[in-house]
Amino acid sequence: MPDDVTRPTVIVLGAGMSGLLAAAALADHADVTLIERDSLPSGPEPRRGVPQARHAHLVWTGGVTALDTLLPGLIEELVARGARLAHIMGDMVSRAPNEIWFRRFTSTPHRNLVCSRDLLDAVTRERVLADPRITLRQNTTAVGIEGDAARVTGLHVRALDAEEHLPADLVIDATGRGSRAPTWLQGLGLPAVAEREVDAGVAYATRVYRAPADDFPLVNVQANPAVPPGQGGIILPVEDCRWIVTLSGTRGGEPTDDPDAFTDFALGLGDPVIGELIRDAEPLTEVVTTRSTANRRRYFEKLRHWPDGFTVIGDAIAGYNPVYGHGITVAAQSAVALREHAAVTGLTRPGSARRLQKAVTRPVAAAWDLAIGQDIFYPGASDQTPTRVERALAAFVDRAVATGARNPRALGALLDVMSLSRPATRLFSTDMLLPMLFGPRRAFLDSAPLSDEERKSAV
């Protein structure tokens, strides 16, 4: 950009993963200010604004690709500091929601990033905030946006009990599930934003253990919506020789924060493998719980009119049941879309903001469909009963899972979709349909595919 051209001014609300990645996406195109209401930790430590960080997290292949696009070298740095690129399914033992165990095929290209959320946040934060084009303002609360229905011109903030107006060419709301964007937009004269919620009533309980073995596979027992209450769990081997063990249950079958009940709950899952593996492991923490797990979608992109100078991104658009692990992947892919829009269209062209909002929303759709495709079948999850189309799609996905569990070619197609690397139409490709219709079909596994050496190492 020539020296005599003024760079646009962008304000990003929220310095969580969505906000950090949005700031990184725009640093080449604007001067960016990050507004954060909390004090950020200096290293890989918990922070008040991310209570879900204590539970198991992973980043699917689609997110790994997006992170590497936004911040080249970030994945290598995370791995150097203890994260792991786990091969799916070679480094994973997983039981699907229809209670079928996947074989540990190694021919697929998918590798998920596995580490604690604290480490992921800390390394990303260090990389982003080291950019001199990005300014961080901590302990500063967004009070409201300034402007009218045609254009947002800035932001009102409060810091040290004093209010201040910050002008901006673009304000990006990355404040997550608690976003006040719908209220702010109505205050500018726009209509209410349509919303949908699918809440399976899932509660999570997590405890950290000392890992009894190095390089142990992920172990995942997914809940079955057809047999409520749905209960599941995951062992996530992370840095510093630890296991993050997260258990979950829907209404009537929730885990508690009672440490004496934790192992028994795990032993009582549809398969007791997690309970058996942690029975003799050394706990390093108490049990922490959360119930903020509803799938909630705000359809900003459907408003007929949208103000220039304003964009909503990340969990402020859609938050998902964390069991599916798609939140960070969607945030990264939306940030890539934000960067592409800035490079091609710019950030200040009149009338382009509505196209930008649609662009950053596109990655949401696939993750939303995958999440509610399971959760909507739990009792009380939604005031809208599953439609015939949703039931038919769920039945097809069950067949796709059953095929992928026994056929590596079909598994590749299934993981392409689950990892948010390819659209859902990939499930209807010949890689899936031919094995589904004609085989060959191996027998289903009758237990978790852990080797004898792995089982012995965990005792």
N, C-alpha and C positions, 0 to 999 in steps of 0.2 A: 504493500500500500504506500503511495507517495506520502512524503512528510507533510504536504499541505492539505491532506485529506483528513478530516476529523474522524476518529474511530467512534462507532456507536457506543453508547453506555448501556450496559445490561446489569440488572439486579436479579440475583437468584436467591430465593427464599428457601432456607434450609441447607445445612451442610452435611446431610446424610449422603448415602451413596448416590441417589438421584441428583441432588444438588451439586455434589462434587463433579460427577460425570458431565452434567450440563455445563458447568463452568469450564471444564477441560475442553468440551466440544466447541466452545465459542471463543476461547482465548486467542485464536488466530484471527478472529473477525471483530472483536470488540474489547473494550475495557470492562472487566467483570468485577462486581462486588457481591460477595456472599454474605447474606444476613443470617446469623444463627442466634437463637434465643439462649442457648446453653453455653457453658464453657467447655471447649473440646479438650479431651485428654491429650497428653503429649506422646503417648505410645499406645500399644495394644491393650487398652483397658476398657471396661464397660463405661457407657455414658448414659445419663438419665433419659435422654431423648430416644433411645433405642432399646426398650426393655426386652424385645424379642431376640436381642443379640445373644443372649445366653443359651438359646436353643440351637439345635443343629441347623446348619446352613450349607448349601453347596451352590456352585454356579455351573449350569449346564453348558454344553459345547457352544451353543449359540451365544451365550454370554461371554465365554472365554474369548471367542473370536471378536466380539464387539469391544471387550476391554482392551485387547491387544491392538485393535484399530485405533481406539481413542488415546491410549497411553502405551505406546510401544515399549516393551521391556518390563511392563508391570508384572506379567505372569511369571517371568523368569526371576524377578526380585522376590515375589511371594514364595516361589518354590525354594529359593536360596535361604529364606527365613523360616522354612519348615512346612509350607503348604505342599500339597501333593496333587499331581494330575492323575487321577484314578481312572483306569481303563474300565469302561462300562461295556460288557459285564465281567471282564476278566478279573478285575479287582473288586467285584461286588457280588454279594449273595442277596438275592432279592425275591420276595414273594409278592406277586401281583395282587390287586384287589380281588380278583376272582379265585384267589388261593392257589395259584399255579406258581411253582418255583421255576425261575429262569435258569437255563443252563448257562454256564460261564464261558460262552463263546468269546473268542479273542480276535475275530476277523473284522469287527466293526471299528471305525476310526474314532469313536467318541471317547473323549476324556473329560471328566468333570473336575473342576477346581474344588479341592476339599481343604478347608482350614477353619479355624474359629472366625466368627464374624469380627471379633476384636482385631485380629491380625489383618484381615481384609480391609477393614475400615482404616486402620492406622497407616498401612502402606499406601493405600490410595490417597489418603489425606496428605501424607508427606509429599507425594509426587505432585498433586494438584496445587497445593499451597506454596510449593517452591517456585511456581511460575510467577514472575513479577507482574504479569498483566492481570493477576487475580488478587483482589484485596478481600480479606476476611474481617468482618465486624462481628465479634462475639457479644453475648449478653445483650442482644438487641432484638426487640420483638416487633414484628410487623403488625401495625394497627389497622391499616386499610390501604386500598389503592386509590390513586387520584386520577380523575379524568371523567369521561362520559361514555355513553353507549357506543360511540364511534372510535374512541381512542383512550387508552390508558397512558398517562403522562408521567407517572412516578408512583412513589410509595411513601406512606406515613409510617414512621417507626418510633419506638420508645426505647430510650437507653438512659439509665441513671435517673429515672423519673422525669426525664425531659423528652418532649416530642419534637420530631424533626421531619421535614419533607425532603425526600431525595428524588430529584428528577431523573428520568430514565427513558431511553428509546424503547426498551423492552424489559418487562418484569416477568420473571419465570417463577411460578409457584411449584416448589418441590417439597412442600411441607408434610406430605404423606397423608395418612388416613384422616388426620384431624384438620385437613385443609378447610379454610373458610372461603375458598374461591366462589362456591355457589352463592353464598350470602353477599359477598362483595359484588358479584356480577348483577344480582338483583338490585343492589343499591345504586347501580349505574343505570337502571331502567330496563335491564334485560329480563326475559322470562326465567322461570325456575328451570333448573337443569334436571332432566329425567335421571332417575337412579334405580338401580336394582340391587337387591341383597339376597344372597343365598348363604344361609348360616346353618351349617351342620351341627353347631353347638360343640365344636371340638375344644377340649382343654388339653394343654400340654404340661408335662412335668419333665424336668431335665436335671440330671446329676452328672457330674464329671468324675471319671475314674482314672486311676493310673493304668495305662495300657499294659497288660501282662505280656504282650508280644509285639515285636516290631513288624511293620509292613502287613498288618492284619487287614483283611478286606472289609469294606463297608458291609454291614448286615442290616437289611431292611425288611421288615414285616409290615406290609401295607394293610390298612383296614378294609373290610369288605362291606360296602354299602347295602348288600343284599341281606346281611345278617346283623341288624342293629342290636345293641350299640356297636358302632364300628371302633375297634381298638387296634392300635398298631404301635410300632416303635422302630428306632434306628440306632445302631451303634456307628458313630462317625469318628474314625481315628484321625486325630489332628496333631498339630505341632506339640513339641515338648512332651512326647510320649504320653498322651492323654486320649481317653475316649470320652466324647460327648454322647451321652445316652439320653435320648428324648423319647418319652412314651406319650401316647395320645389316646383319647377316648371321646366319643360323642355323648349326647345327653343320656344320662342313666348309666354311663360306663366310664366316667371321667377318672383319671388318676388324681391323687392328692399330693400334698407336699409332705406327707408323713414318710420319713426315710425308712421306717420299718416295713412299710407297705410297698416300697418301690420294686424290689426284686419279685415279690409275690405277684404284683400286677404284670410284670414282664413274663413270668412263668405261666400266667393265665391267658396270654394271647393265643390266637389261633394256632400258632406254633410256639413252643417254649424256648426256642433257640437263644433269644436275647437274654432271657432269665438265666439260662444255663451258663452263658458266657460271663455274666456279671456276678454270679452267685459268690464266687471266691475272689472277685476283684476288689481292690482297695479304693473306697470312695475318697475323693479329694474335696468335695463340696457338699453342702446341704442340697435339698431339692428345691428348685424354683419352678413356679407355675405361671401360666398365662391363659387368658380366655379370649384375647383379641385376635380371633381367627376367621371371622366372617369374610366371605367373598363379597366385596362391595364395589359396584361399578357406577361411575358418573359419566353420562353421555354428553360431555361438553361439545363434541364434534357435531352433534345433531342440532345445535342451536342454529337458526337460520341466519342470524347476524352475530358477528364476533368482533370485539374491539381490537383494532390494531394495538400493538404494544403490550400484549398480554398472552402468556402461554402457560398451560398447566401440564405437568409431567409426572411420571412415576406413580407411586401409590396414591397420589391425590386424584388420579384418574381411576385407578383400579387397585384394590388390595386383594390379595388372594389368601386362601388357606395355606399357611406356610409349609404344609406337608408336601406340596408339589414342588417346592424349591425354585419357583420361577420369577420371584420378585426382582432379584438383582439382575437376572438375565434380561428381563423386559426393560428395566431402567437403563441398562447399557445399550440395548438396541435402540431405544427411544433417543438416547443422547447421540448415537450415530446418525439417526434421521435428522436431528436438530442441526448437527454439523453440516450434513449434506445440503440441507435447506439454506443454511447461511452461506455456503460456498456458491450455490447456484443462483439463488433468488435474492440473497441479502437479508438483512434484518429490519430494514426501515422502509421497504417499498410499500406504498399504500395498498391496502386490500389483500396483502399476502398473509396476514396473521391467521386467517381461517384455514388456509392451506397448510400452514405450519402446524396448527393444532391437529389437523387430520393426520399429518405425517407422523407426529410423535405418538399418536394414538394407535397407529396400525399394529405395532408389535403387541399391543394389549390383547387383541382379539383372540389370537391362538391360545395364549395362556388362560384367558378367561373361559374359553370353551372347554379346555382340558379340565379345569378346576370344577366348574359347575356340572360338567358331564358326569362327575362322580358324586359330588356333594348334594346335588338336587334330589337324590334318591333317599337321603336320610329323612326320617320323620321330623316334620316341623321345620325343615330347612328353608322352605319358601312358601309364600301364599299362592304361588303358581305351581300347579302340579306338572310333572314332566309331560311334554307333548308327545305325540306319536313319533314325531321326527327325532326328538331327544332320546326316546326309548329305543328306536331303531338304531340310532348311532351308537348308543351305549352297548347294544347287543353286538354290533359290528366290531366295536373296539375290543370287547371281550374275546371275540373270535380272533382278532388280530393279535392280541396278547397271547392267546393259547397257541397260535401259529409261531409267533416270534420266540416263545419260550423253548421251542423245539427245533427251529430252523434258523440258521445264522443269516440267511438272505432276508428273511422276513423281519428278523430282529433289527437288521440294519435300517429297514424302512420305518419300523416302529420308533427306533431311537432318533431317527432324523426328525420326526415330529415331536417326540417328547422333549428333545433337546432344544426345540425352537430354532432348528437349523433349516428346516424345510416346511412348507405349508401342509395342512392336514390332507390335502389331495394326494400326498405321497403314499398314504395308506391304501389308495386305490390303484397303485402302480402294479406292474407285473411282478415286481419283487415280492409283493405281499400276496397278490391274488393267486398266482400260480401255486405257491406252496400251500396256501389256504385251501385251494380246491383239489389239488392233485397230490400233495405230499412231496417227498416221502415224510412220514411222520414218525418221530421217535416217541418212545413212551414218556409219559409225564414223570417227573421226579417225585418221589414220595417223602423227601426230607430236604433240608437245607444242604446245598452242595458245598459244604465245607470239607476239606480234606482231613484225614486223620491227623496229619501233622499240625494243621491249623487248630483243630480242636484240642490237641494235647498242649500246644503252646499257650493256649488261653487258660489253662487250669493251673 
